[in-house]
């Protein structure tokens, strides 16, 4: 189907967006959060459930659908299934709550591009996501011959025009001859000869960007760009382009007469990485392409640099990665990331033992096996998700408890978004150990209550109190009071009183002791007060109860 695009007033191709969510406030909030047309999207409709969304989608042929997962009539997963057959090129972004990540996993399998946590949607993250989706749409429509080339716009800044040229080269939208012409007009410093593409990525950007929410991410981009411009030695012919807030592209011509192109490029990367660390306290990683002979090969070089950078998932010890090294590695493959019967048995054994060393040994074994199988990144993430699900099946309370205050992400977020295998592995191990601690804490709390009950049942006739019992079991009285109420459903004094009165009733039925003797035996040394309490609870005096 040939889709007719709406053209933005500045020459930007406009893609069509449909928002589907059963919460009116959420739809309004998303629609109002940013200037959609400023970022290449026009809202063509909104729907309150999947069925309405399906009808609107078939009528408007959107390029992007942002949809909730849980909705009445038809949910988001079914909506994606229904539309996928009709609108092959449509992209999907899922709206989710933290407790819906299993549905998110299913949506990603169905072809969703990404997801947004409802409580964490912010303009910056939304714009970054849209930028990535727009690039994918541009590339796909270009390959199908559907893209409408826009006229050269001389009113835009030189920086933007240079950025457009290199992004057109990366996406394959321009011939080498046209690229040479525009490069001359824009006084591009790099020549169409012996080129390398370097991609610098800000590590842990999700954490970094939170610090810049108030300061504006534009300040972050401007600062990094200026520092890189300043520190690259003048001997390098280079152009520096902002990919997005977390990604910066450096195009360089290799140095004439250099005996080692690789060592020179590595030296340049180290200088940039060290400068950003010194000036901004940010950590960068770099992916480096092979050297290509001209502008027409920039698309391939960019893809090489991206692939090199992606290998940092497997090797987080290096922050400069060369494609030529990665090309020598064995190809990684998708595997079925199931837990074997042996792994399940070992996991149960570890859980029962609460032994952190054994947990570390189990995870290390799983990691070794994944490495031996040359599992790809997606399979590794799925394997750790299965481990989390197994953990929560044994300890459902873990999924409901808040994560430790010092932890930036939930374990599921870390698995889905973590930048390297080592970090994901350590995060899951830390979380398992945290669950051991929580479970042991629950057991300890219950044992304090049980010890208190045991003391009351044994020493109810003596002068005991919350303070004296807490002292005997070496716990804070306020803490004991709180957990006692949580575990028993009644407070300490109520339980003590009930035990004393029940024992008193037994003595009264025996008929051998006088009332004041019974009062003394059950811990009330003032028989008048005992009679008052007894009548309040039982509804009659001790004498009446005996008769």
C-alpha positions as a Python dict, from the first residue, in 0.01 Angstrom:
ca = {
    (1, 'X'): (0, 0, 0),
    (2, 'X'): (148, 338, -100),
    (3, 'X'): (91, 576, 190),
    (4, 'X'): (71, 951, 125),
    (5, 'X'): (273, 1142, 386),
    (6, 'X'): (180, 1481, 525),
    (7, 'X'): (471, 1725, 482),
    (8, 'X'): (573, 1946, 771),
    (9, 'X'): (605, 2321, 725),
    (10, 'X'): (987, 2295, 749),
    (11, 'X'): (1017, 2013, 495),
    (12, 'X'): (1008, 1727, 750),
    (13, 'X'): (818, 1415, 650),
    (14, 'X'): (516, 1375, 880),
    (15, 'X'): (421, 1031, 1007),
    (16, 'X'): (77, 942, 1137),
    (17, 'X'): (23, 852, 1504),
    (18, 'X'): (-268, 678, 1677),
    (19, 'X'): (-302, 679, 2060),
    (20, 'X'): (-502, 394, 2222),
    (21, 'X'): (-566, 392, 2599),
    (22, 'X'): (-880, 344, 2807),
    (23, 'X'): (-776, 626, 3045),
    (24, 'X'): (-879, 965, 2911),
    (25, 'X'): (-624, 1147, 3128),
    (26, 'X'): (-343, 929, 2995),
    (27, 'X'): (-446, 998, 2633),
    (28, 'X'): (-468, 1371, 2699),
    (29, 'X'): (-138, 1365, 2889),
    (30, 'X'): (49, 1191, 2607),
    (31, 'X'): (-103, 1413, 2339),
    (32, 'X'): (-16, 1728, 2533),
    (33, 'X'): (331, 1628, 2651),
    (34, 'X'): (522, 1744, 2341),
    (35, 'X'): (473, 1921, 2008),
    (36, 'X'): (430, 1605, 1801),
    (37, 'X'): (458, 1778, 1466),
    (38, 'X'): (786, 1934, 1575),
    (39, 'X'): (919, 1579, 1590),
    (40, 'X'): (767, 1448, 1270),
    (41, 'X'): (437, 1296, 1387),
    (42, 'X'): (76, 1407, 1354),
    (43, 'X'): (-193, 1262, 1585),
    (44, 'X'): (-461, 1126, 1351),
    (45, 'X'): (-684, 972, 1616),
    (46, 'X'): (-742, 846, 1970),
    (47, 'X'): (-929, 539, 2091),
    (48, 'X'): (-1050, 419, 2430),
    (49, 'X'): (-1005, 44, 2369),
    (50, 'X'): (-849, -200, 2127),
    (51, 'X'): (-1164, -247, 1917),
    (52, 'X'): (-1199, 129, 1857),
    (53, 'X'): (-825, 143, 1792),
    (54, 'X'): (-849, -132, 1530),
    (55, 'X'): (-1130, 49, 1345),
    (56, 'X'): (-941, 378, 1351),
    (57, 'X'): (-618, 213, 1241),
    (58, 'X'): (-781, 50, 939),
    (59, 'X'): (-937, 387, 848),
    (60, 'X'): (-626, 605, 895),
    (61, 'X'): (-331, 367, 828),
    (62, 'X'): (-106, 504, 1104),
    (63, 'X'): (271, 460, 1097),
    (64, 'X'): (295, 444, 1478),
    (65, 'X'): (47, 323, 1740),
    (66, 'X'): (105, 397, 2108),
    (67, 'X'): (-121, 158, 2296),
    (68, 'X'): (-199, 47, 2649),
    (69, 'X'): (-181, -327, 2718),
    (70, 'X'): (-478, -381, 2951),
    (71, 'X'): (-802, -238, 2810),
    (72, 'X'): (-1167, -344, 2797),
    (73, 'X'): (-1327, -505, 2488),
    (74, 'X'): (-991, -572, 2320),
    (75, 'X'): (-647, -547, 2484),
    (76, 'X'): (-328, -411, 2332),
    (77, 'X'): (-182, -754, 2250),
    (78, 'X'): (-486, -853, 2047),
    (79, 'X'): (-485, -513, 1878),
    (80, 'X'): (-127, -571, 1759),
    (81, 'X'): (-215, -921, 1637),
    (82, 'X'): (-514, -789, 1440),
    (83, 'X'): (-337, -492, 1283),
    (84, 'X'): (-6, -662, 1201),
    (85, 'X'): (-159, -850, 913),
    (86, 'X'): (-306, -536, 758),
    (87, 'X'): (-44, -268, 826),
    (88, 'X'): (291, -438, 774),
    (89, 'X'): (508, -129, 832),
    (90, 'X'): (326, 4, 1140),
    (91, 'X'): (534, 42, 1458),
    (92, 'X'): (401, -14, 1810),
    (93, 'X'): (499, 134, 2144),
    (94, 'X'): (346, -26, 2454),
    (95, 'X'): (223, 166, 2759),
    (96, 'X'): (275, -43, 3072),
    (97, 'X'): (279, -44, 3449),
    (98, 'X'): (561, -210, 3644),
    (99, 'X'): (339, -510, 3722),
    (100, 'X'): (263, -573, 3352),
    (101, 'X'): (615, -654, 3230),
    (102, 'X'): (519, -1011, 3139),
    (103, 'X'): (268, -864, 2892),
    (104, 'X'): (539, -631, 2763),
    (105, 'X'): (757, -934, 2688),
    (106, 'X'): (472, -1086, 2487),
    (107, 'X'): (416, -756, 2302),
    (108, 'X'): (786, -736, 2210),
    (109, 'X'): (763, -1089, 2068),
    (110, 'X'): (466, -974, 1858),
    (111, 'X'): (682, -700, 1707),
    (112, 'X'): (642, -398, 1936),
    (113, 'X'): (935, -158, 1896),
    (114, 'X'): (962, -46, 2258),
    (115, 'X'): (764, 26, 2572),
    (116, 'X'): (706, 314, 2813),
    (117, 'X'): (639, 282, 3185),
    (118, 'X'): (334, 503, 3245),
    (119, 'X'): (459, 653, 3570),
    (120, 'X'): (795, 744, 3413),
    (121, 'X'): (695, 897, 3078),
    (122, 'X'): (877, 1226, 3033),
    (123, 'X'): (918, 1458, 2731),
    (124, 'X'): (1288, 1377, 2692),
    (125, 'X'): (1247, 1000, 2685),
    (126, 'X'): (945, 1027, 2455),
    (127, 'X'): (1132, 1248, 2207),
    (128, 'X'): (1431, 1014, 2209),
    (129, 'X'): (1205, 718, 2136),
    (130, 'X'): (1029, 905, 1853),
    (131, 'X'): (1363, 999, 1698),
    (132, 'X'): (1463, 633, 1684),
    (133, 'X'): (1127, 526, 1540),
    (134, 'X'): (1131, 804, 1281),
    (135, 'X'): (1474, 689, 1163),
    (136, 'X'): (1345, 333, 1123),
    (137, 'X'): (1041, 452, 930),
    (138, 'X'): (1254, 668, 702),
    (139, 'X'): (1488, 381, 627),
    (140, 'X'): (1205, 137, 557),
    (141, 'X'): (1006, 369, 334),
    (142, 'X'): (1322, 465, 149),
    (143, 'X'): (1399, 102, 70),
    (144, 'X'): (1044, 61, -64),
    (145, 'X'): (1069, 369, -284),
    (146, 'X'): (803, 550, -84),
    (147, 'X'): (1013, 833, 55),
    (148, 'X'): (952, 1181, -78),
    (149, 'X'): (1276, 1370, -115),
    (150, 'X'): (1253, 1717, 26),
    (151, 'X'): (1402, 2027, -137),
    (152, 'X'): (1730, 2163, -2),
    (153, 'X'): (1637, 2423, 260),
    (154, 'X'): (1894, 2703, 279),
    (155, 'X'): (1715, 2876, 566),
    (156, 'X'): (1827, 2616, 818),
    (157, 'X'): (2149, 2648, 1020),
    (158, 'X'): (2473, 2510, 883),
    (159, 'X'): (2491, 2264, 1173),
    (160, 'X'): (2150, 2121, 1091),
    (161, 'X'): (2235, 2098, 724),
    (162, 'X'): (2555, 1906, 798),
    (163, 'X'): (2359, 1680, 1030),
    (164, 'X'): (2104, 1618, 755),
    (165, 'X'): (2378, 1530, 505),
    (166, 'X'): (2538, 1268, 728),
    (167, 'X'): (2206, 1121, 837),
    (168, 'X'): (2107, 1093, 470),
    (169, 'X'): (2436, 913, 406),
    (170, 'X'): (2378, 679, 703),
    (171, 'X'): (2026, 599, 581),
    (172, 'X'): (2140, 558, 220),
    (173, 'X'): (1913, 839, 98),
    (174, 'X'): (2173, 1010, -120),
    (175, 'X'): (2414, 919, -399),
    (176, 'X'): (2786, 974, -364),
    (177, 'X'): (2778, 1240, -637),
    (178, 'X'): (2506, 1439, -459),
    (179, 'X'): (2688, 1392, -131),
    (180, 'X'): (3009, 1535, -281),
    (181, 'X'): (2816, 1836, -411),
    (182, 'X'): (2647, 1908, -79),
    (183, 'X'): (2972, 1845, 111),
    (184, 'X'): (3145, 2114, -96),
    (185, 'X'): (2858, 2360, -48),
    (186, 'X'): (2860, 2304, 329),
    (187, 'X'): (3240, 2309, 357),
    (188, 'X'): (3245, 1961, 511),
    (189, 'X'): (3588, 1901, 662),
    (190, 'X'): (3611, 1526, 595),
    (191, 'X'): (3686, 1408, 242),
    (192, 'X'): (3527, 1120, 56),
    (193, 'X'): (3835, 905, 104),
    (194, 'X'): (3974, 680, 380),
    (195, 'X'): (3690, 744, 623),
    (196, 'X'): (3611, 588, 961),
    (197, 'X'): (3295, 625, 1168),
    (198, 'X'): (3326, 645, 1546),
    (199, 'X'): (3010, 621, 1760),
    (200, 'X'): (3039, 744, 2118),
    (201, 'X'): (2762, 638, 2356),
    (202, 'X'): (2694, 769, 2708),
    (203, 'X'): (2695, 471, 2943),
    (204, 'X'): (2393, 422, 3172),
    (205, 'X'): (2212, 704, 2998),
    (206, 'X'): (1881, 630, 3173),
    (207, 'X'): (2049, 727, 3500),
    (208, 'X'): (2237, 1024, 3350),
    (209, 'X'): (1933, 1184, 3190),
    (210, 'X'): (1747, 1201, 3521),
    (211, 'X'): (2007, 1453, 3635),
    (212, 'X'): (1935, 1667, 3330),
    (213, 'X'): (1556, 1671, 3344),
    (214, 'X'): (1552, 2014, 3508),
    (215, 'X'): (1864, 2143, 3334),
    (216, 'X'): (1734, 2033, 2991),
    (217, 'X'): (1894, 1764, 2779),
    (218, 'X'): (1989, 2031, 2525),
    (219, 'X'): (2252, 2148, 2773),
    (220, 'X'): (2391, 1793, 2792),
    (221, 'X'): (2412, 1763, 2411),
    (222, 'X'): (2562, 2108, 2371),
    (223, 'X'): (2826, 2041, 2639),
    (224, 'X'): (2937, 1705, 2500),
    (225, 'X'): (2948, 1839, 2143),
    (226, 'X'): (3160, 2138, 2242),
    (227, 'X'): (3405, 1931, 2446),
    (228, 'X'): (3455, 1682, 2163),
    (229, 'X'): (3504, 1968, 1914),
    (230, 'X'): (3766, 2120, 2142),
    (231, 'X'): (3970, 1810, 2225),
    (232, 'X'): (4001, 1651, 1878),
    (233, 'X'): (4347, 1759, 1758),
    (234, 'X'): (4359, 1980, 1449),
    (235, 'X'): (4557, 1717, 1255),
    (236, 'X'): (4233, 1519, 1221),
    (237, 'X'): (3987, 1609, 944),
    (238, 'X'): (3657, 1544, 1118),
    (239, 'X'): (3287, 1621, 1146),
    (240, 'X'): (3091, 1566, 1467),
    (241, 'X'): (2716, 1500, 1460),
    (242, 'X'): (2465, 1449, 1741),
    (243, 'X'): (2277, 1124, 1689),
    (244, 'X'): (2065, 1177, 2001),
    (245, 'X'): (2128, 1280, 2361),
    (246, 'X'): (2315, 956, 2432),
    (247, 'X'): (2493, 906, 2099),
    (248, 'X'): (2754, 1119, 1921),
    (249, 'X'): (2902, 1043, 1579),
    (250, 'X'): (3254, 1140, 1476),
    (251, 'X'): (3352, 1103, 1108),
    (252, 'X'): (3729, 1117, 1049),
    (253, 'X'): (3975, 1077, 765),
    (254, 'X'): (4262, 855, 869),
    (255, 'X'): (4596, 1031, 907),
    (256, 'X'): (4813, 1044, 596),
    (257, 'X'): (5141, 860, 637),
    (258, 'X'): (5036, 694, 963),
    (259, 'X'): (5200, 358, 1019),
    (260, 'X'): (4914, 240, 1239),
    (261, 'X'): (4567, 371, 1163),
    (262, 'X'): (4413, 166, 1440),
    (263, 'X'): (4644, 288, 1716),
    (264, 'X'): (4590, 650, 1608),
    (265, 'X'): (4211, 609, 1614),
    (266, 'X'): (4229, 432, 1950),
    (267, 'X'): (4441, 717, 2087),
    (268, 'X'): (4182, 970, 1961),
    (269, 'X'): (3896, 772, 2122),
    (270, 'X'): (4079, 757, 2454),
    (271, 'X'): (4137, 1132, 2447),
    (272, 'X'): (3766, 1201, 2388),
    (273, 'X'): (3652, 952, 2653),
    (274, 'X'): (3898, 1087, 2911),
    (275, 'X'): (3800, 1450, 2841),
    (276, 'X'): (3427, 1383, 2885),
    (277, 'X'): (3505, 1199, 3209),
    (278, 'X'): (3722, 1487, 3336),
    (279, 'X'): (3488, 1771, 3239),
    (280, 'X'): (3145, 1612, 3290),
    (281, 'X'): (3206, 1296, 3495),
    (282, 'X'): (3032, 1089, 3229),
    (283, 'X'): (3150, 750, 3102),
    (284, 'X'): (3151, 688, 2727),
    (285, 'X'): (3202, 381, 2513),
    (286, 'X'): (3310, 390, 2149),
    (287, 'X'): (3239, 170, 1848),
    (288, 'X'): (3481, 200, 1556),
    (289, 'X'): (3419, 97, 1194),
    (290, 'X'): (3675, -23, 943),
    (291, 'X'): (3823, 241, 713),
    (292, 'X'): (3604, 286, 403),
    (293, 'X'): (3700, 448, 70),
    (294, 'X'): (3428, 714, 38),
    (295, 'X'): (3093, 869, 130),
    (296, 'X'): (2891, 594, -41),
    (297, 'X'): (3022, 346, 220),
    (298, 'X'): (2929, 554, 526),
    (299, 'X'): (2605, 358, 572),
    (300, 'X'): (2801, 32, 594),
    (301, 'X'): (3065, 193, 819),
    (302, 'X'): (2797, 326, 1055),
    (303, 'X'): (2644, -20, 1082),
    (304, 'X'): (2988, -164, 1158),
    (305, 'X'): (3045, 90, 1436),
    (306, 'X'): (2701, 12, 1580),
    (307, 'X'): (2771, -362, 1575),
    (308, 'X'): (3109, -307, 1739),
    (309, 'X'): (2946, -99, 2013),
    (310, 'X'): (2675, -361, 2066),
    (311, 'X'): (2947, -612, 2156),
    (312, 'X'): (3001, -418, 2479),
    (313, 'X'): (2700, -613, 2609),
    (314, 'X'): (2929, -918, 2615),
    (315, 'X'): (3255, -744, 2704),
    (316, 'X'): (3200, -458, 2948),
    (317, 'X'): (3571, -445, 3036),
    (318, 'X'): (3651, -257, 2715),
    (319, 'X'): (3519, 89, 2631),
    (320, 'X'): (3665, 107, 2279),
    (321, 'X'): (3546, -166, 2044),
    (322, 'X'): (3661, -219, 1686),
    (323, 'X'): (3446, -388, 1425),
    (324, 'X'): (3750, -569, 1286),
    (325, 'X'): (3782, -750, 1622),
    (326, 'X'): (3415, -837, 1637),
    (327, 'X'): (3420, -974, 1282),
    (328, 'X'): (3665, -1243, 1397),
    (329, 'X'): (3435, -1368, 1675),
    (330, 'X'): (3201, -1669, 1631),
    (331, 'X'): (2849, -1575, 1526),
    (332, 'X'): (2599, -1563, 1810),
    (333, 'X'): (2264, -1737, 1774),
    (334, 'X'): (1916, -1725, 1920),
    (335, 'X'): (1849, -2017, 2155),
    (336, 'X'): (1540, -2135, 2339),
    (337, 'X'): (1612, -1999, 2688),
    (338, 'X'): (1432, -2263, 2896),
    (339, 'X'): (1536, -2370, 3245),
    (340, 'X'): (1645, -2734, 3236),
    (341, 'X'): (1508, -2981, 3491),
    (342, 'X'): (1851, -2983, 3655),
    (343, 'X'): (1858, -2601, 3675),
    (344, 'X'): (1508, -2598, 3826),
    (345, 'X'): (1611, -2854, 4086),
    (346, 'X'): (1930, -2662, 4166),
    (347, 'X'): (1734, -2338, 4197),
    (348, 'X'): (1491, -2495, 4447),
    (349, 'X'): (1786, -2632, 4646),
    (350, 'X'): (1953, -2292, 4653),
    (351, 'X'): (1631, -2118, 4754),
    (352, 'X'): (1574, -2359, 5041),
    (353, 'X'): (1931, -2319, 5163),
    (354, 'X'): (1935, -1935, 5134),
    (355, 'X'): (2306, -1977, 5061),
    (356, 'X'): (2444, -1677, 4871),
    (357, 'X'): (2758, -1864, 4764),
    (358, 'X'): (2546, -2143, 4612),
    (359, 'X'): (2328, -1883, 4437),
    (360, 'X'): (2640, -1726, 4286),
    (361, 'X'): (2762, -2071, 4178),
    (362, 'X'): (2425, -2153, 4015),
    (363, 'X'): (2414, -1826, 3819),
    (364, 'X'): (2778, -1864, 3717),
    (365, 'X'): (2697, -2209, 3577),
    (366, 'X'): (2404, -2073, 3378),
    (367, 'X'): (2621, -1792, 3246),
    (368, 'X'): (2897, -2035, 3145),
    (369, 'X'): (2646, -2247, 2956),
    (370, 'X'): (2503, -1944, 2772),
    (371, 'X'): (2855, -1838, 2678),
    (372, 'X'): (2938, -2187, 2550),
    (373, 'X'): (2624, -2185, 2334),
    (374, 'X'): (2721, -1843, 2190),
    (375, 'X'): (2372, -1720, 2288),
    (376, 'X'): (2274, -1383, 2147),
    (377, 'X'): (2178, -1081, 2356),
    (378, 'X'): (1802, -1137, 2335),
    (379, 'X'): (1829, -1501, 2445),
    (380, 'X'): (2045, -1403, 2742),
    (381, 'X'): (1795, -1141, 2858),
    (382, 'X'): (1511, -1392, 2825),
    (383, 'X'): (1702, -1650, 3031),
    (384, 'X'): (1741, -1403, 3319),
    (385, 'X'): (1372, -1310, 3296),
    (386, 'X'): (1290, -1680, 3337),
    (387, 'X'): (1511, -1687, 3647),
    (388, 'X'): (1320, -1390, 3789),
    (389, 'X'): (988, -1558, 3721),
    (390, 'X'): (1110, -1874, 3892),
    (391, 'X'): (1225, -1667, 4191),
    (392, 'X'): (887, -1495, 4221),
    (393, 'X'): (703, -1828, 4192),
    (394, 'X'): (886, -1939, 4510),
    (395, 'X'): (862, -1602, 4681),
    (396, 'X'): (560, -1405, 4548),
    (397, 'X'): (605, -1143, 4820),
    (398, 'X'): (930, -1033, 4650),
    (399, 'X'): (744, -898, 4348),
    (400, 'X'): (523, -685, 4573),
    (401, 'X'): (794, -543, 4797),
    (402, 'X'): (965, -218, 4710),
    (403, 'X'): (1318, -250, 4576),
    (404, 'X'): (1601, -130, 4801),
    (405, 'X'): (1625, 251, 4810),
    (406, 'X'): (1979, 254, 4669),
    (407, 'X'): (1877, 57, 4357),
    (408, 'X'): (1793, 276, 4055),
    (409, 'X'): (1594, 14, 3860),
    (410, 'X'): (1372, -282, 3931),
    (411, 'X'): (1535, -617, 3838),
    (412, 'X'): (1306, -655, 3536),
    (413, 'X'): (1404, -308, 3413),
    (414, 'X'): (1771, -395, 3451),
    (415, 'X'): (1728, -718, 3254),
    (416, 'X'): (1534, -545, 2975),
    (417, 'X'): (1743, -227, 2958),
    (418, 'X'): (2078, -314, 3115),
    (419, 'X'): (2369, -226, 2888),
    (420, 'X'): (2591, -525, 2958),
    (421, 'X'): (2569, -888, 3059),
    (422, 'X'): (2791, -842, 3363),
    (423, 'X'): (2561, -573, 3506),
    (424, 'X'): (2247, -781, 3444),
    (425, 'X'): (2408, -1091, 3596),
    (426, 'X'): (2523, -905, 3907),
    (427, 'X'): (2188, -728, 3944),
    (428, 'X'): (1998, -1060, 3937),
    (429, 'X'): (2241, -1215, 4186),
    (430, 'X'): (2209, -913, 4416),
    (431, 'X'): (1831, -936, 4392),
    (432, 'X'): (1828, -1307, 4477),
    (433, 'X'): (2046, -1234, 4782),
    (434, 'X'): (1812, -947, 4874),
    (435, 'X'): (1517, -1188, 4857),
    (436, 'X'): (1706, -1432, 5081),
    (437, 'X'): (1747, -1148, 5331),
    (438, 'X'): (1382, -1045, 5309),
    (439, 'X'): (1261, -1404, 5350),
    (440, 'X'): (1491, -1455, 5648),
    (441, 'X'): (1366, -1128, 5794),
    (442, 'X'): (1006, -1248, 5762),
    (443, 'X'): (1101, -1574, 5936),
    (444, 'X'): (1274, -1377, 6213),
    (445, 'X'): (973, -1151, 6255),
    (446, 'X'): (743, -1450, 6285),
    (447, 'X'): (973, -1618, 6535),
    (448, 'X'): (972, -1307, 6757),
    (449, 'X'): (592, -1324, 6764),
    (450, 'X'): (595, -1695, 6831),
    (451, 'X'): (847, -1652, 7113),
    (452, 'X'): (630, -1380, 7267),
    (453, 'X'): (322, -1606, 7246),
    (454, 'X'): (516, -1890, 7405),
    (455, 'X'): (624, -1667, 7695),
    (456, 'X'): (268, -1539, 7748),
    (457, 'X'): (123, -1889, 7745),
    (458, 'X'): (380, -2006, 7998),
    (459, 'X'): (413, -1704, 8228),
    (460, 'X'): (67, -1541, 8205),
    (461, 'X'): (32, -1570, 8583),
    (462, 'X'): (335, -1353, 8647),
    (463, 'X'): (378, -978, 8623),
    (464, 'X'): (468, -965, 8251),
    (465, 'X'): (437, -677, 8005),
    (466, 'X'): (528, -589, 7650),
    (467, 'X'): (854, -438, 7776),
    (468, 'X'): (953, -740, 7985),
    (469, 'X'): (877, -990, 7706),
    (470, 'X'): (1063, -777, 7449),
    (471, 'X'): (1359, -771, 7686),
    (472, 'X'): (1359, -1149, 7716),
    (473, 'X'): (1373, -1202, 7339),
    (474, 'X'): (1609, -909, 7283),
    (475, 'X'): (1392, -699, 7052),
    (476, 'X'): (1266, -340, 7060),
    (477, 'X'): (922, -319, 7234),
    (478, 'X'): (770, -97, 6961),
    (479, 'X'): (892, -336, 6691),
    (480, 'X'): (753, -636, 6879),
    (481, 'X'): (420, -459, 6923),
    (482, 'X'): (397, -389, 6548),
    (483, 'X'): (487, -736, 6422),
    (484, 'X'): (275, -903, 6694),
    (485, 'X'): (-31, -715, 6565),
    (486, 'X'): (59, -803, 6203),
    (487, 'X'): (102, -1173, 6278),
    (488, 'X'): (-173, -1235, 6535),
    (489, 'X'): (-437, -987, 6426),
    (490, 'X'): (-458, -843, 6779),
    (491, 'X'): (-222, -644, 6993),
    (492, 'X'): (1, -780, 7270),
    (493, 'X'): (-215, -665, 7566),
    (494, 'X'): (-535, -801, 7408),
    (495, 'X'): (-376, -1142, 7359),
    (496, 'X'): (-231, -1147, 7713),
    (497, 'X'): (-569, -1049, 7862),
    (498, 'X'): (-753, -1311, 7657),
    (499, 'X'): (-513, -1587, 7771),
    (500, 'X'): (-553, -1484, 8137),
    (501, 'X'): (-933, -1474, 8119),
    (502, 'X'): (-952, -1814, 7945),
    (503, 'X'): (-736, -1965, 8219),
    (504, 'X'): (-953, -1796, 8482),
    (505, 'X'): (-1268, -1946, 8327),
    (506, 'X'): (-1110, -2291, 8348),
    (507, 'X'): (-1031, -2240, 8718),
    (508, 'X'): (-1384, -2112, 8784),
    (509, 'X'): (-1536, -2418, 8621),
    (510, 'X'): (-1318, -2635, 8847),
    (511, 'X'): (-1485, -2479, 9150),
    (512, 'X'): (-1204, -2539, 9399),
    (513, 'X'): (-1043, -2193, 9422),
    (514, 'X'): (-1182, -1867, 9549),
    (515, 'X'): (-1214, -1575, 9307),
    (516, 'X'): (-925, -1377, 9460),
    (517, 'X'): (-704, -1690, 9443),
    (518, 'X'): (-789, -1736, 9076),
    (519, 'X'): (-718, -1367, 9008),
    (520, 'X'): (-373, -1405, 9161),
    (521, 'X'): (-302, -1724, 8964),
    (522, 'X'): (-376, -1561, 8627),
    (523, 'X'): (-167, -1251, 8692),
    (524, 'X'): (-417, -1006, 8851),
    (525, 'X'): (-304, -923, 9202),
    (526, 'X'): (-599, -689, 9254),
    (527, 'X'): (-909, -912, 9252),
    (528, 'X'): (-1144, -613, 9214),
    (529, 'X'): (-970, -511, 8893),
    (530, 'X'): (-977, -875, 8782),
    (531, 'X'): (-1356, -892, 8833),
    (532, 'X'): (-1400, -571, 8633),
    (533, 'X'): (-1191, -699, 8341),
    (534, 'X'): (-1359, -1040, 8353),
    (535, 'X'): (-1710, -890, 8335),
    (536, 'X'): (-1609, -656, 8053),
    (537, 'X'): (-1485, -948, 7842),
    (538, 'X'): (-1718, -1232, 7940),
    (539, 'X'): (-2031, -1026, 8005),
    (540, 'X'): (-2081, -1146, 8364),
    (541, 'X'): (-1894, -1144, 8693),
    (542, 'X'): (-1668, -1436, 8793),
    (543, 'X'): (-1927, -1543, 9055),
    (544, 'X'): (-2208, -1544, 8798),
    (545, 'X'): (-1991, -1737, 8553),
    (546, 'X'): (-1916, -2004, 8819),
    (547, 'X'): (-2287, -2047, 8899),
}
